[in-house]
Amino acid sequence: MTESSYFMPPEWALHKATWLSWPHRLETWPGNFGPIPAVFVEIISWLSSSEEVHINVLDEAMEREVSALLRNSRHHEIQLERIFLHRIPTNDTWCRDHGPNFVFRRTAGRVEKIIVNWDYNAWGEKYKPYDEDRAVPERIASLQQLDIVSPGMVLEGGSIDVNGKGLLLTSEACLLNPNRNPSLTREDIERELGRYLGIEKVLWLGDGIVGDDTDGHVDDMARFVNETTIVIALEENPSDENYAALQENYQRLQSYTDLSGNPLKVLKLPMPSPVCFNGDRLPASYANFYIANTVVLVPTYRCSQDLIALEILQKCFPGRNVVGIDCSDLVWGLGAIHCLTHEEPELYQR
């Protein structure tokens, strides 16, 4: 039997599209769902200026509602001909985690795009039901007539970040949490990441930021911005509850190297001023940005650090337009822009 190899491209590689799931669960934003559809329209408008946008909706009624919102959008960036709605029901909106992980499979010199269907358990059985979310990758694979491979390991998209050259960033707090894969060791997990994503080295961070109900997703902490550079959210105030964990992660990153043994470049990204809801700290972070073909969408939080973060990220992506999106309301749902989006790459040769 011919062996296949798999490769997950980095987020900055050319996209065919971005996938999202339209928000509808009121409990995700308790008492504050009202502003959320408008934030989605703004995000979708910018994305449509860059690439196709595919949106999962519950049914025909939601399809009509979303179509009307998009048609009536006043955002000049919106390109309706690039936006496609699909009746693929979901339990919640976090497409980064329940959406399809597109990878390339090489078999006997032939390269094809497929979907790796990681298992999904709503961040350790925290929110039920999640059966519709769990079925999303299979439904999209059927829609696009793509092969699908199911490793049988729980993995959310927000828990990993890759550089396209064999490195993967993740956190011990999430991937080693017994509520995900209690029967798998660190070595088992690394082996599965290597097998299905083409990873040769895993860079492990420790704990995540306060308020993160995902048990420490890396996309709230540290991200590759190119093959050799990582930005990390860093809290400089020793009295802040995020200080110790983020400083410890920064120290780890400074000790890590690429596959050739060269140190990685590590850039500091500020943390925003604390964002709270009913007295609880929310997981607000500038690291939850999303890289599209021509734009980089960055969450902002109505504080002085917003401009600093945007300037840092614009220098990281000189060929793209870095755009701030006010996520002060969105983060009440415990996520921001990267949590909502999932890239579909164009097929290309590694």
C-alpha positions in Angstrom: 0.0 0.0 0.0 1.4 3.4 -0.9 2.2 5.7 2.0 0.7 9.2 2.2 2.2 12.2 3.8 0.2 15.2 5.0 1.1 18.9 5.2 -0.8 21.8 6.9 0.1 25.2 5.3 0.5 28.2 7.5 -2.3 30.8 7.8 -0.4 33.3 5.6 -0.3 30.8 2.6 -2.7 31.6 -0.2 -6.4 31.1 0.8 -9.2 29.9 -1.5 -11.7 31.0 1.2 -12.5 31.7 4.8 -15.2 29.8 6.6 -17.4 31.1 9.4 -20.5 29.9 11.3 -23.2 32.5 11.8 -24.0 33.3 15.5 -27.3 32.3 16.9 -26.8 31.0 20.4 -28.0 33.8 22.7 -26.4 32.2 25.7 -22.9 32.7 24.2 -23.3 36.4 24.8 -25.6 36.5 27.8 -27.7 39.7 27.7 -25.6 41.2 24.9 -26.3 39.3 21.7 -27.7 42.5 20.0 -24.4 44.0 18.6 -22.9 40.6 17.5 -24.4 40.3 14.0 -23.1 43.7 13.0 -19.6 42.7 14.1 -19.9 39.6 11.9 -21.0 41.7 9.0 -17.9 44.0 9.4 -15.6 41.0 9.6 -17.2 39.4 6.6 -17.1 42.6 4.6 -13.3 42.9 5.0 -12.8 39.2 4.3 -14.8 39.4 1.1 -12.4 42.1 -0.1 -9.7 39.5 0.2 -11.1 36.1 -0.8 -14.3 34.0 -0.9 -16.3 33.8 2.4 -18.3 30.7 3.2 -20.9 31.0 6.0 -22.7 28.1 7.7 -26.3 28.9 8.6 -29.0 26.9 10.4 -31.7 26.9 7.8 -33.6 28.8 5.1 -34.9 31.4 7.5 -31.4 32.2 8.7 -30.1 32.2 5.2 -32.7 34.9 4.2 -31.9 36.9 7.4 -28.1 36.9 6.8 -28.5 37.6 3.1 -30.5 40.7 3.9 -28.0 41.9 6.5 -25.1 41.5 4.0 -27.1 43.2 1.1 -27.9 46.1 3.3 -24.3 46.5 4.6 -22.8 49.9 4.3 -19.2 48.6 4.4 -17.7 49.7 1.1 -15.3 46.7 1.2 -18.1 44.1 0.9 -18.1 42.0 -2.3 -21.4 40.0 -2.3 -20.3 37.9 -5.2 -17.6 36.3 -3.1 -20.0 35.4 -0.2 -21.6 32.0 -0.1 -24.2 30.7 2.5 -24.5 27.0 3.3 -27.2 25.3 5.3 -24.9 23.5 7.6 -26.3 23.7 11.1 -24.1 24.4 14.2 -24.6 24.5 17.9 -22.4 27.6 18.3 -20.3 30.0 16.2 -16.6 29.1 16.9 -15.6 27.8 13.4 -11.9 27.8 14.3 -12.6 24.8 16.6 -15.5 22.9 14.9 -14.6 23.8 11.3 -12.6 21.7 8.8 -8.8 21.4 9.1 -7.8 21.5 5.4 -4.5 19.9 4.7 -2.7 18.6 1.6 -2.1 14.9 1.1 0.7 13.6 -1.1 0.5 10.1 -2.4 2.9 8.8 -5.0 3.7 12.3 -6.2 0.0 13.3 -6.4 -1.1 16.2 -4.1 -4.8 16.7 -3.1 -6.6 18.9 -0.6 -8.4 16.9 2.1 -10.0 17.5 5.5 -8.6 16.1 8.7 -11.6 15.5 10.9 -10.3 15.8 14.4 -12.7 14.8 17.1 -14.5 17.6 18.9 -16.0 17.6 22.4 -16.8 21.3 23.1 -13.6 22.0 25.0 -13.8 19.1 27.3 -17.6 18.6 27.4 -18.1 22.2 28.7 -21.1 23.0 26.5 -23.8 20.6 25.3 -25.2 19.7 22.9 -22.3 19.8 20.4 -23.4 17.1 17.9 -24.0 19.6 15.1 -20.7 21.3 15.6 -19.0 17.9 15.6 -20.5 17.1 12.2 -19.4 20.3 10.4 -16.2 18.9 8.9 -17.9 15.9 7.4 -20.7 18.0 6.0 -18.3 20.4 4.4 -16.2 17.5 3.0 -19.4 16.1 1.4 -20.4 19.6 0.1 -16.9 20.0 -1.5 -16.5 16.3 -2.5 -13.2 16.2 -0.6 -11.7 13.1 1.1 -11.8 13.1 4.9 -9.5 11.5 7.4 -10.5 11.0 11.0 -7.5 10.5 13.4 -9.8 9.9 16.5 -8.0 12.5 18.6 -9.7 15.6 20.1 -8.1 18.7 18.7 -9.4 22.3 18.2 -8.1 24.6 15.6 -7.4 27.4 18.1 -5.1 25.1 20.1 -2.4 25.0 17.4 -0.5 27.3 15.1 2.0 26.2 12.4 4.8 27.8 10.5 4.6 25.6 7.4 8.2 24.4 8.0 7.7 21.6 10.5 7.0 23.7 13.6 3.8 23.8 15.7 2.9 26.0 18.6 0.5 24.7 21.3 0.0 24.6 25.1 0.3 22.0 27.7 -2.7 23.4 29.5 -4.9 22.5 26.6 -3.5 19.5 24.7 -2.4 17.7 27.8 -5.7 18.4 29.7 -7.3 15.1 30.7 -10.7 16.4 29.4 -9.4 16.1 25.8 -7.4 12.8 25.3 -6.9 11.2 28.7 -5.4 8.0 27.2 -2.8 9.8 25.1 0.7 10.8 26.3 2.6 13.9 25.2 4.5 11.7 22.8 1.3 10.1 21.4 -0.1 13.6 20.7 3.2 14.7 19.1 3.1 11.6 16.9 -0.4 12.3 15.7 0.4 16.0 14.9 3.4 14.8 13.0 1.4 12.2 11.0 -1.6 14.3 10.0 -0.1 17.9 9.9 3.5 17.2 8.8 4.9 18.5 12.0 8.5 17.7 13.0 8.8 19.7 16.2 6.2 20.8 18.8 6.9 24.0 20.8 5.0 23.7 24.0 3.8 26.7 26.0 2.4 26.4 29.5 -0.8 28.1 30.9 -3.2 30.3 28.9 -4.7 33.6 29.7 -7.3 34.3 32.4 -10.9 33.9 31.3 -10.2 31.5 28.5 -12.7 28.7 28.7 -10.8 26.6 26.2 -8.1 25.7 28.8 -5.3 27.7 27.2 -5.7 28.0 23.4 -2.5 29.2 21.9 -4.3 31.6 19.5 -4.9 33.9 22.5 -1.2 33.8 23.4 1.4 33.3 20.7 1.3 33.1 16.9 3.7 32.6 14.0 3.8 35.6 11.7 6.3 34.1 9.3 8.5 30.9 9.3 11.0 32.2 11.8 9.1 34.8 13.9 6.5 34.5 16.7 4.6 37.3 18.3 3.6 36.7 21.9 1.1 38.5 24.1 3.0 39.8 27.1 1.7 41.5 30.3 4.2 43.9 31.7 2.3 44.7 34.9 3.5 42.3 37.7 0.2 42.8 39.6 -1.9 41.6 36.6 -3.2 38.1 36.9 -1.9 37.3 33.4 1.7 38.4 34.2 3.2 35.2 35.5 1.9 32.8 32.8 2.7 35.0 29.9 6.2 35.8 31.1 6.9 32.1 31.6 5.7 31.4 28.1 7.9 34.2 26.8 10.9 32.6 28.5 10.1 29.3 26.9 9.9 30.8 23.4 13.2 32.5 23.8 14.8 29.0 24.3 13.2 27.3 21.3 14.8 26.8 17.9 13.8 25.9 14.4 14.6 22.5 12.8 18.1 23.6 12.0 18.8 24.7 15.6 18.5 28.5 14.9 16.8 30.6 17.5 13.4 31.9 16.6 12.7 35.7 16.6 10.2 36.5 19.3 8.3 39.8 19.2 6.3 41.2 22.2 2.7 42.1 21.7 1.0 44.1 24.4 -2.1 42.9 26.3 -5.1 45.2 26.3 -6.4 46.8 29.4 -8.6 44.2 31.3 -12.0 43.6 29.8 -14.6 42.3 32.2 -18.2 41.2 32.2 -20.2 40.9 35.5 -16.9 41.1 37.3 -15.2 38.3 35.4 -12.1 38.8 33.3 -12.6 38.1 29.6 -9.9 36.5 27.3 -9.2 39.7 25.4 -5.9 39.4 23.5 -4.5 41.0 20.3 -3.0 37.6 19.5 -6.4 36.5 18.3 -5.9 38.1 14.8 -6.7 36.4 11.5 -4.4 36.5 8.4 -6.3 36.6 5.1 -4.9 37.1 1.6 -4.8 40.8 1.6 -5.9 41.9 5.1 -5.1 41.0 8.7 -8.0 41.5 11.0 -7.0 42.3 14.6 -9.3 42.5 17.6 -9.3 45.9 19.4 -10.7 46.8 22.8 -11.2 50.6 23.1 -7.9 51.2 25.0 -4.6 52.9 24.3 -2.8 49.6 23.6 -4.9 49.1 20.4 -2.8 51.3 18.2 0.5 49.9 19.6 -0.7 46.3 18.7 -1.9 47.4 15.2 1.5 49.1 14.5 3.5 46.0 15.6 1.4 43.7 13.4 1.4 46.0 10.4 5.3 45.7 10.5 4.9 41.9 10.6 2.7 41.9 7.5 3.9 44.7 5.2 2.1 43.3 2.2 -1.3 43.2 3.9 -3.6 45.8 5.3 -3.8 45.4 9.0 -7.4 46.4 10.2 -8.6 46.8 13.7 -12.1 45.4 14.5 -13.7 46.5 17.8 -14.3 43.2 19.7 -15.3 44.7 23.0 -18.8 43.1 22.6 -17.6 40.0 20.7 -15.2 38.9 23.5 -18.2 38.7 25.9 -18.7 35.3 24.2 -15.1 34.4 25.3 -13.6 34.6 21.8 -12.6 37.0 19.0 -11.7 37.1 15.3 -9.4 34.0 15.0 -11.9 31.9 17.0 -14.6 32.7 14.5 -12.7 32.0 11.3 -11.1 29.0 9.5 -9.0 29.3 6.4 -9.3 27.1 3.4 -6.0 27.1 1.5 -5.5 27.0 -2.3 -3.8 23.9 -3.4 -0.1 24.7 -3.9 3.2 22.9 -4.0 5.1 22.9 -0.8 
